Amino acid sequence: MPQARPGAVIAGSNPCSVARAQAPGQAIIQEGKHTVKAAVATDKGLEIRDIPQPKPKAWELLVKVKAAGLNRADLGAARGAGGHGAVGATVGLDWAGEVVEAGSEVKGGFAPGMRVMCVGGGGYAEYAVCDWGRTVRMPDALGFEEAATLPVALGTMHDALVTNGRLKAGDSVMIQGASSGVGLMGLQIAKLLGARPVIGTSTNPARRAQLEDFGADLAVDTGNAGWPDEVLKATDGRGVSLIIDQVSGPLVNGNLKAAAILGRIVNVGRLGGGKAEFDFDVHATRRITYIGVTHRTRSVDELRAETRAMWADLGEAVAARRLRLPIDRTFPLGEAAAAQAHMRANGHFGKILLIP
């Protein structure tokens, strides 16, 4: 398909702009649109600034952001910390929007006007750039807000459950921290791919009561010291085949006790703490495979492969809206700091979105 000229400036809202001629399917080229609104990391947190409109590199797409999702990693990134952020950089890991320009080396048939879901950096903005290989076309049935809830959750949980966790139909699965957006997606993917039983955990009674709606056969309170015994009972004493742990910290030894012999534990997050005592005897006795994952040390090719594998397995279910996340609340882009405060208060259920 025709692509916009690399380096061109794309049509925006500036009434003083003068548009130049375009070929069918190309972006509108205009003069005068040089800055965009963005939520930028500072040492004191997010700040809304006018920044230069991003320019896509040869392998990137420039996307007009219609909705951007909040993720836990964004809270540290807002102060330039946590591995995802840097002071002065625009925050935001995933978003949905419309392609307005494609770099000269972009593959996959992306062209201006296409609706896309993206994973990358800089989504808290009016415009953002993303690697074509981490971008998928939005199914027709999805709106921008619904689509913006999905990219990080789909990629993270498919990678944890399938690629690293080696999930197969009939495995039992437990998602630690199941009431988060990513956790809710994990429950649904496990159920879709034939896991049974599917167990979700949450220490919040109201959230725990909703886990069944997203595929959990059992909801467990890990605030109860006896929770590993509850999991063992639910699996007829065998333990769980696969645990996806987003919490870590004080739960690590409970996970070892709740895992099956030859079970797998995939360490996705450390919301409960990055260090804890570890019972090596239980780990060895149950012959558990303990797997750590992160996106920060993956190559571009590895990240693209993750997206391809996820969409090959889950794209049809996404298009049929069988994998969905609730939207807790939306905020205008200018209220990005308030949106993060809402997340930090930990009272939400589902995804929080920013709307430029």
C-alpha positions as CSV (number, residue, x, y, z in Angstrom):
1,M,0.0,0.0,0.0
2,P,1.2,3.6,-0.5
3,Q,3.1,5.0,2.4
4,A,3.6,8.6,3.6
5,R,6.9,10.3,2.7
6,P,9.4,9.6,5.6
7,G,10.0,12.7,7.6
8,A,6.7,14.4,6.6
9,V,4.7,16.4,9.1
10,I,1.2,15.1,9.5
11,A,-2.1,16.9,9.5
12,G,-3.3,18.1,12.9
13,S,-5.5,20.7,14.4
14,N,-3.5,23.8,13.6
15,P,-5.9,26.1,11.7
16,C,-3.0,28.0,10.2
17,S,-1.5,24.9,8.5
18,V,-1.3,24.7,4.8
19,A,-1.8,21.2,3.4
20,R,0.1,20.0,0.4
21,A,-1.2,17.5,-2.3
22,Q,-1.3,13.8,-1.4
23,A,-1.5,10.6,-3.2
24,P,-4.5,8.3,-2.4
25,G,-3.9,6.5,0.9
26,Q,-1.1,8.8,2.0
27,A,-1.1,11.0,5.0
28,I,-2.0,14.7,4.6
29,I,1.2,16.7,4.6
30,Q,1.1,20.1,6.2
31,E,3.3,22.8,7.5
32,G,3.0,24.3,11.0
33,K,2.2,21.3,13.2
34,H,5.4,21.1,15.2
35,T,4.4,20.3,18.8
36,V,2.0,17.9,20.6
37,K,0.7,17.6,24.2
38,A,2.4,14.8,26.2
39,A,2.7,13.6,29.8
40,V,6.4,13.7,30.5
41,A,8.4,12.2,33.4
42,T,10.1,14.5,35.8
43,D,11.8,13.9,39.2
44,K,8.5,15.0,40.8
45,G,6.2,13.0,38.6
46,L,4.2,13.6,35.4
47,E,4.0,17.0,33.8
48,I,2.0,18.0,30.7
49,R,4.2,19.7,28.2
50,D,4.3,20.7,24.6
51,I,7.0,18.5,22.9
52,P,8.1,18.1,19.3
53,Q,5.9,15.9,17.3
54,P,7.6,12.5,17.2
55,K,9.2,11.5,13.8
56,P,9.0,7.8,12.9
57,K,12.3,6.1,12.1
58,A,12.4,3.9,9.0
59,W,10.9,0.9,10.9
60,E,8.3,2.8,12.8
61,L,4.7,4.1,12.5
62,L,3.5,7.5,13.6
63,V,0.1,7.0,15.3
64,K,-2.4,9.6,16.4
65,V,-3.3,8.3,19.8
66,K,-7.0,7.9,20.5
67,A,-6.7,6.2,23.9
68,A,-3.8,5.0,26.1
69,G,-3.7,2.5,28.9
70,L,-2.2,2.9,32.3
71,N,0.1,0.1,33.6
72,R,1.8,-0.3,37.0
73,A,5.2,0.2,35.5
74,D,4.1,3.7,34.5
75,L,4.1,4.8,38.1
76,G,7.8,4.5,38.5
77,A,8.4,5.7,34.9
78,A,6.7,8.9,35.8
79,R,9.7,9.8,38.0
80,G,12.2,8.4,35.5
81,A,12.6,5.1,37.5
82,G,11.6,1.5,37.3
83,G,13.5,0.5,34.2
84,H,10.9,1.8,31.7
85,G,11.3,5.6,32.2
86,A,13.7,8.4,32.0
87,V,13.3,12.0,33.1
88,G,12.2,14.1,30.1
89,A,10.7,11.1,28.3
90,T,7.0,10.6,27.5
91,V,5.4,7.9,29.6
92,G,3.0,5.1,28.4
93,L,3.5,1.5,27.2
94,D,0.4,0.8,25.1
95,W,-2.2,2.7,23.2
96,A,-4.7,2.5,20.3
97,G,-5.0,5.0,17.4
98,E,-4.8,5.7,13.7
99,V,-1.7,5.4,11.6
100,V,-0.7,8.8,10.0
101,E,2.7,7.9,8.6
102,A,4.7,4.8,7.9
103,G,8.5,4.7,7.7
104,S,10.2,3.4,4.6
105,E,11.1,0.0,6.0
106,V,7.8,-0.8,7.7
107,K,6.3,-4.2,6.8
108,G,2.9,-5.7,7.3
109,G,1.0,-3.5,5.0
110,F,0.5,-0.7,7.5
111,A,-0.7,2.5,5.9
112,P,-2.2,5.9,6.9
113,G,-5.8,5.6,8.2
114,M,-5.4,2.1,9.6
115,R,-6.6,1.6,13.2
116,V,-4.0,-0.1,15.3
117,M,-3.0,-1.3,18.8
118,C,0.5,-0.6,19.8
119,V,3.1,-1.5,22.4
120,G,6.2,0.7,22.9
121,G,6.9,3.9,24.7
122,G,5.4,7.3,24.8
123,G,1.7,6.6,24.6
124,Y,0.7,9.4,27.0
125,A,0.6,11.9,24.1
126,E,-1.4,13.1,21.2
127,Y,1.0,11.3,18.8
128,A,3.3,8.4,19.4
129,V,5.7,6.2,17.4
130,C,5.9,2.5,17.5
131,D,7.8,-0.4,16.0
132,W,5.7,-2.0,13.2
133,G,6.5,-5.4,14.5
134,R,4.9,-4.7,17.9
135,T,1.7,-3.3,16.3
136,V,-1.4,-5.1,15.2
137,R,-4.5,-4.0,13.3
138,M,-7.6,-3.4,15.4
139,P,-10.4,-5.8,14.7
140,D,-13.4,-4.0,13.2
141,A,-15.6,-4.9,16.3
142,L,-13.3,-3.0,18.7
143,G,-13.5,0.7,19.6
144,F,-10.3,2.7,20.5
145,E,-10.9,2.6,24.2
146,E,-11.6,-1.1,24.3
147,A,-8.5,-1.7,22.1
148,A,-6.3,0.4,24.4
149,T,-6.9,-1.9,27.3
150,L,-5.4,-4.9,25.5
151,P,-1.8,-4.7,24.1
152,V,0.3,-5.1,27.3
153,A,-2.1,-7.5,29.0
154,L,-2.3,-9.8,25.9
155,G,1.4,-9.8,25.3
156,T,2.5,-10.2,28.9
157,M,0.1,-13.0,29.7
158,H,0.5,-15.0,26.4
159,D,4.2,-14.8,26.9
160,A,4.0,-16.0,30.5
161,L,1.4,-18.7,30.1
162,V,2.2,-20.1,26.6
163,T,5.8,-19.2,25.6
164,N,7.5,-19.5,29.0
165,G,4.9,-21.5,31.0
166,R,4.3,-24.1,28.3
167,L,0.6,-24.2,29.0
168,K,-1.3,-27.1,27.6
169,A,-4.9,-28.0,27.7
170,G,-5.8,-29.8,31.0
171,D,-3.1,-28.0,33.0
172,S,-4.2,-26.3,36.3
173,V,-3.2,-22.6,36.4
174,M,-3.0,-20.0,39.2
175,I,-2.7,-16.3,38.6
176,Q,-1.2,-14.4,41.5
177,G,-2.6,-10.8,41.5
178,A,-5.5,-11.8,39.4
179,S,-7.6,-8.7,39.9
180,S,-5.2,-6.4,38.0
181,G,-5.9,-5.8,34.3
182,V,-3.1,-8.1,33.3
183,G,-4.2,-10.7,35.8
184,L,-7.8,-10.7,34.5
185,M,-6.5,-11.3,31.0
186,G,-4.4,-14.2,32.3
187,L,-7.5,-15.9,33.7
188,Q,-9.3,-15.5,30.4
189,I,-6.4,-16.8,28.3
190,A,-5.9,-19.8,30.6
191,K,-9.6,-20.7,30.3
192,L,-9.6,-20.1,26.6
193,L,-6.7,-22.5,26.1
194,G,-8.2,-25.3,28.1
195,A,-6.7,-24.9,31.6
196,R,-8.6,-26.4,34.5
197,P,-9.0,-25.5,37.2
198,V,-8.1,-21.8,36.8
199,I,-7.4,-20.2,40.1
200,G,-7.1,-16.5,40.8
201,T,-5.9,-14.7,43.9
202,S,-6.7,-11.3,45.5
203,T,-6.7,-10.0,49.0
204,N,-9.6,-7.7,48.3
205,P,-13.0,-9.3,48.9
206,A,-14.9,-7.2,46.4
207,R,-12.4,-7.9,43.6
208,R,-12.1,-11.5,44.5
209,A,-15.8,-11.9,44.1
210,Q,-15.6,-10.7,40.5
211,L,-12.8,-13.1,39.4
212,E,-15.3,-15.8,38.4
213,D,-16.7,-13.5,35.7
214,F,-13.3,-13.6,34.1
215,G,-12.7,-17.3,34.1
216,A,-11.6,-18.2,37.6
217,D,-13.0,-21.5,38.9
218,L,-11.7,-20.7,42.4
219,A,-10.8,-17.3,44.0
220,V,-8.2,-17.5,46.8
221,D,-7.4,-14.9,49.5
222,T,-3.6,-15.0,49.9
223,G,-4.0,-12.9,53.0
224,N,-5.1,-16.1,54.7
225,A,-2.0,-18.0,55.8
226,G,-3.6,-21.3,54.8
227,W,-4.1,-20.4,51.2
228,P,-1.6,-23.1,49.8
229,D,-3.7,-25.8,51.4
230,E,-6.8,-24.4,49.8
231,V,-5.0,-24.6,46.4
232,L,-3.9,-28.2,47.1
233,K,-7.4,-29.2,48.0
234,A,-8.7,-27.7,44.7
235,T,-6.2,-29.7,42.7
236,D,-6.9,-33.1,44.6
237,G,-3.6,-32.7,46.4
238,R,-1.5,-32.5,43.3
239,G,-0.7,-28.8,43.3
240,V,-0.9,-26.4,40.4
241,S,0.8,-27.2,37.1
242,L,1.5,-23.5,36.3
243,I,1.7,-20.4,38.5
244,I,1.9,-16.9,37.0
245,D,3.3,-14.7,39.8
246,Q,2.8,-11.0,39.6
247,V,3.3,-10.4,43.4
248,S,6.4,-12.4,44.6
249,G,7.8,-11.1,47.9
250,P,6.1,-12.9,50.8
251,L,4.2,-15.3,48.5
252,V,7.2,-17.0,47.1
253,N,7.3,-20.0,49.5
254,G,3.5,-20.4,49.4
255,N,3.8,-20.7,45.7
256,L,6.4,-23.5,46.1
257,K,4.1,-25.3,48.4
258,A,1.1,-24.9,46.1
259,A,2.9,-26.0,42.9
260,A,2.7,-29.5,41.6
261,I,5.7,-31.8,41.3
262,L,7.4,-30.8,38.1
263,G,5.2,-27.6,38.2
264,R,6.3,-24.3,36.6
265,I,6.3,-20.9,38.2
266,V,6.7,-17.8,36.0
267,N,7.8,-14.7,37.8
268,V,6.2,-11.8,35.9
269,G,6.1,-9.1,38.6
270,R,7.3,-8.2,42.1
271,L,4.5,-6.0,43.4
272,G,4.8,-7.5,46.8
273,G,8.6,-7.1,46.9
274,G,11.7,-8.0,45.0
275,K,13.5,-9.9,47.8
276,A,12.3,-12.7,50.2
277,E,13.4,-15.9,51.8
278,F,13.3,-18.9,49.4
279,D,12.7,-22.5,50.5
280,F,15.3,-24.3,48.4
281,D,14.3,-27.7,49.9
282,V,10.6,-27.4,48.8
283,H,11.8,-26.1,45.4
284,A,14.1,-29.2,45.0
285,T,11.7,-31.7,46.4
286,R,8.9,-30.7,44.1
287,R,11.3,-30.3,41.2
288,I,9.8,-27.0,40.2
289,T,11.0,-25.0,37.2
290,Y,11.2,-21.3,38.3
291,I,11.3,-18.9,35.3
292,G,11.9,-15.2,35.3
293,V,10.7,-13.0,32.5
294,T,11.0,-9.3,31.5
295,H,10.8,-7.3,28.3
296,R,13.7,-5.0,29.3
297,T,16.4,-7.4,28.2
298,R,14.8,-8.7,25.0
299,S,16.0,-7.8,21.5
300,V,13.7,-6.2,18.9
301,D,13.5,-9.5,17.1
302,E,12.4,-11.2,20.4
303,L,9.7,-8.5,21.0
304,R,8.4,-8.8,17.5
305,A,8.3,-12.6,17.8
306,E,6.3,-12.3,21.0
307,T,3.7,-10.1,19.2
308,R,3.4,-12.5,16.3
309,A,3.0,-15.6,18.5
310,M,0.4,-13.8,20.7
311,W,-1.7,-12.7,17.7
312,A,-1.5,-16.0,16.0
313,D,-2.9,-17.7,19.1
314,L,-5.3,-15.0,20.3
315,G,-6.2,-12.7,17.4
316,E,-9.4,-14.6,16.5
317,A,-10.6,-14.5,20.1
318,V,-9.8,-10.8,20.4
319,A,-11.8,-10.1,17.2
320,A,-14.7,-12.1,18.6
321,R,-14.4,-10.1,21.8
322,R,-13.9,-13.2,23.9
323,L,-10.9,-11.6,25.6
324,R,-11.9,-8.3,27.1
325,L,-11.0,-6.1,30.1
326,P,-13.4,-3.8,32.0
327,I,-12.7,-0.1,31.9
328,D,-12.6,1.3,35.4
329,R,-12.3,5.0,34.4
330,T,-11.1,7.4,31.7
331,F,-9.2,10.6,32.2
332,P,-8.3,13.4,29.7
333,L,-4.6,13.4,28.8
334,G,-4.2,16.7,30.7
335,E,-5.2,14.8,33.9
336,A,-2.6,12.1,33.6
337,A,-1.2,12.8,37.1
338,A,-4.7,12.3,38.5
339,A,-5.1,9.1,36.6
340,Q,-1.9,7.8,38.1
341,A,-3.0,8.9,41.5
342,H,-6.2,6.9,41.0
343,M,-4.1,3.8,40.1
344,R,-1.8,4.4,43.1
345,A,-4.8,4.5,45.4
346,N,-5.4,0.9,44.3
347,G,-9.2,1.2,44.4
348,H,-9.8,0.4,40.7
349,F,-10.9,-2.8,39.0
350,G,-9.9,-3.1,35.4
351,K,-8.1,-0.6,33.2
352,I,-7.6,3.1,33.6
353,L,-7.3,5.0,30.3
354,L,-6.1,8.4,29.1
355,I,-7.9,10.1,26.2
356,P,-5.9,12.8,24.3
